[in-house]
């Protein structure tokens, strides 16, 4: 159980890097970024997932509907929505909307998976959400209603729904497939699906000359290895241990980690208001995971008593 929390911390770090890197190479069109990050991920996963992917091909076909939905929501379009949103809206708006993902996941998990949260855990969801919003707005929560929302914010609704659905289906179905093989096949399908879209994008906007620059190539390599491969492995395993609801709460740490990364790499300042919001996020995550840890300890004690 402890390792699941550690894995989720790394997931948050890698996904914060995804936001920072996506912002840094934002001169590239969104589908181009999404396509080449998946090409990198597919190549990296080739030696890990090819054999198991082929061995389980009948299992993929047997559960083709949920498998395809997981592929589309978690692999193909989630980050594509984010990169697309950043073309039209600010990173602040994107960060605010990303904090809604855990809440949507909790609601859908309660409806579809019958996962139950105690009042103290629901309080943790609320505190972590408010803390995350506080961080990205610099403490000026009242400015939320006056923010300049646009089509980019509407695109982020697609990202929110995609990741919530993906998290729920991972909990229900991912244990049926080999992890490396499943991600390898998902990446291959996503590359095939995005290829014609990228061709259309290049036909409309022209092939980006910036694609071959060293900084953009390094950024795409990072996106393909860490958020697209390692983070997904960790996230899927953590969902199996903690459940979709509790795992998703860790995503509220994203604005906090992103804030720290922006301080070191983008020379952004950290204020006391942001530190207060960060502490609220951490406190909310602790409250939400409290039941799971307590249940694990109780089960261990009961097991020991039965052995005695």
Order of alpha helices (4+ residues) and beta strands (2+ residues): alpha-alpha-alpha-alpha-alpha-alpha-alpha-alpha-alpha-alpha-alpha-alpha-alpha-alpha-alpha
